[in-house]
Amino acid sequence: MKAYLFNSNNGLYEGETFEDAGMLQQEDGITAVPPPDYGHGQVPVFDSRKKEWAVIPVTIAKQLLN
């Protein structure tokens, strides 16, 4: 099944992959919930507790990397 990768430390979107459904329950940094559409200068961020994505400006995302 199609899955979406995110950094388990800060939630930043890292791309897509295909994974067995059973692995989604066992691994951090992967979800079946697709990120929302986003535009230039924006980045999706996954909230593991709420199991949902938010879109933030790249300037804020850069701060999460530091």
trRosetta pair geometry for C-beta under 8 A, 3 or more apart (Angstrom, degrees):
i j d omega theta_ij theta_ji phi_ij phi_ji
1 18 6.7 162 76 -155 23 73
1 19 6.5 -40 63 67 74 61
1 20 7.5 82 18 -141 87 16
1 21 5.4 57 9 -70 135 83
1 24 7.8 -38 72 -38 123 134
1 32 6.5 -5 128 -119 130 112
2 16 6.4 -17 -168 -169 96 113
2 17 7.7 149 -155 84 52 35
2 18 5.9 -43 -95 -101 46 71
2 32 7.6 103 88 -141 63 72
2 34 7.8 18 116 -83 119 101
3 16 7.1 146 80 -159 45 63
3 17 5.3 -26 67 71 94 83
3 18 6.7 130 15 -125 87 19
3 19 4.3 -11 2 23 144 115
3 24 6.1 -158 -113 -94 131 108
3 30 5.1 19 161 -176 130 103
3 31 6.7 153 -163 76 84 27
3 32 5.8 -57 -111 -88 74 57
4 13 7.1 -43 174 -139 108 91
4 15 7.6 -169 -153 105 60 30
4 16 5.7 -34 -104 -103 62 68
4 17 7.8 165 -90 25 18 73
4 30 7.1 150 75 -154 42 56
4 31 5.4 -30 62 67 93 81
4 32 7.4 128 14 -124 88 11
4 33 6.8 -80 39 76 129 53
4 34 6.0 139 -42 -118 141 44
4 35 5.9 168 -163 -23 154 90
4 46 7.7 152 112 -68 116 139
5 13 7.5 97 87 -169 62 53
5 14 4.1 -67 112 74 106 103
5 15 5.1 3 46 61 116 69
5 16 7.0 -155 7 -80 89 16
5 17 6.0 62 -39 -3 111 111
5 29 6.0 15 -158 154 75 89
5 30 5.7 -24 -102 -98 62 73
6 11 5.5 -9 167 -163 128 42
6 12 6.3 162 -159 78 80 32
6 13 5.6 -42 -103 -100 85 38
6 14 5.8 166 -105 6 24 94
6 29 5.7 -150 71 -153 57 61
6 30 7.5 176 25 -77 72 27
6 31 6.9 6 8 8 116 109
6 44 8.0 -94 -101 112 115 96
6 45 7.5 108 -151 -154 128 41
6 46 4.1 -101 -64 22 176 129
7 10 5.1 7 96 48 124 80
7 11 6.4 -32 67 24 79 13
7 12 4.6 19 19 48 118 85
7 14 5.9 117 -45 -47 72 120
7 29 6.5 -13 -138 -125 15 108
8 11 8.0 43 -133 -70 17 45
8 28 4.1 44 -110 148 146 115
8 29 4.0 -76 -48 -63 97 92
8 48 7.5 42 -143 -59 71 144
10 45 7.4 -70 141 -141 76 110
10 64 4.3 125 -168 169 140 117
10 65 7.2 -121 33 -74 172 47
11 45 4.2 63 117 -175 114 83
11 46 4.6 -156 -159 58 90 59
11 47 6.3 9 -124 -72 147 41
11 48 7.1 -136 -97 -24 98 84
11 64 7.8 -75 49 -171 84 153
12 43 6.1 -14 -143 156 90 130
12 44 7.9 117 -157 87 45 56
12 45 5.8 -29 -89 -107 45 80
12 61 6.0 100 -111 -152 118 106
12 64 6.3 158 -51 103 116 139
12 65 7.6 17 -33 -69 159 88
13 35 5.5 13 -105 -78 135 158
13 43 6.1 -162 29 -178 105 81
13 44 4.1 60 -42 70 134 95
13 45 6.9 -103 -25 -76 80 34
13 46 7.0 111 -76 -23 69 95
13 53 7.7 36 -71 -134 111 122
14 29 7.5 1 26 -177 139 105
17 30 7.4 -54 51 -129 122 117
19 23 4.9 -108 171 73 111 127
19 24 6.1 127 105 -60 127 83
19 30 6.3 36 3 176 168 145
20 23 4.8 91 67 -3 86 106
20 24 7.9 -146 96 -15 51 80
21 24 5.8 -43 -163 13 42 117
21 32 7.7 19 -127 -74 78 137
22 25 6.3 -54 -168 27 43 108
22 26 7.0 20 148 -6 69 116
23 26 5.7 -73 -150 45 42 105
23 27 5.6 9 168 -3 82 120
23 30 7.3 -11 126 92 94 151
24 27 7.0 -67 -127 42 21 93
24 30 5.9 -121 -124 115 67 106
24 31 6.9 88 -159 -127 107 28
24 32 5.6 12 -143 -37 158 99
27 30 5.1 25 96 29 113 122
28 48 7.8 -11 -146 -116 86 147
31 46 6.2 174 7 -148 146 150
31 51 7.2 164 -140 -150 135 77
33 46 7.5 133 78 -129 118 114
33 51 6.2 143 -32 170 153 81
33 52 6.8 -111 165 -107 156 41
33 53 6.7 -175 127 -24 114 98
34 53 8.0 -63 114 -8 39 144
35 38 7.1 -36 143 -14 115 115
35 44 3.7 34 -158 -173 130 174
35 46 7.4 -91 -92 -68 95 93
35 53 4.7 146 -130 -120 67 166
36 44 6.3 160 43 -106 72 117
36 53 5.5 -170 -3 94 88 127
36 55 5.9 -88 72 -44 118 114
38 42 4.2 -141 -176 103 106 118
38 43 6.8 105 162 -97 160 10
38 44 5.5 -141 -33 -47 144 86
38 55 4.8 177 -105 -129 108 125
39 42 5.3 66 57 18 61 123
41 57 6.1 -18 152 -147 90 78
41 58 5.1 -105 -161 2 51 113
42 55 5.0 15 177 178 124 107
42 56 6.9 154 -154 79 74 28
42 57 6.2 -57 -103 -105 63 38
42 58 6.6 -101 -74 -38 14 78
43 55 7.1 156 76 -153 30 64
43 56 5.9 -28 63 65 82 79
43 57 7.7 28 18 134 85 13
43 58 5.7 102 -21 -93 108 63
43 61 4.3 45 41 -73 148 154
44 53 4.8 -14 -167 -168 109 125
44 54 7.3 147 -153 76 60 34
44 55 5.6 -39 -94 -96 60 70
45 53 6.7 138 70 -156 38 69
45 54 5.3 -24 63 64 92 85
45 55 7.5 154 15 -102 79 20
45 56 5.5 14 -5 6 127 116
45 61 7.2 -161 -65 -101 114 95
45 64 7.7 166 -113 -53 133 172
46 52 7.5 178 -147 99 64 24
46 53 5.4 -40 -95 -96 64 72
47 50 4.3 20 105 37 122 106
47 51 7.3 -58 90 -3 76 17
47 52 5.7 -4 50 62 104 68
47 53 7.5 176 11 -95 77 21
47 54 6.6 50 -23 -7 110 105
48 51 7.1 22 -167 -75 31 53
56 60 4.7 -87 162 75 121 130
56 61 5.9 145 93 -53 111 86
57 60 5.1 93 65 7 81 98
57 61 7.1 -144 103 -5 44 90
58 61 5.1 -55 -146 38 40 117
58 62 6.4 48 154 -28 69 97
59 62 5.9 -45 -153 25 30 114
59 63 7.3 32 147 -18 57 101
60 63 5.6 -51 -160 30 41 115
60 64 6.9 44 144 -22 66 100
61 64 5.5 -50 -156 30 39 115
61 65 6.9 41 148 -22 65 101
62 65 5.7 -53 -157 29 38 115
62 66 7.1 33 150 -20 65 103
63 66 5.9 -56 -155 30 38 110
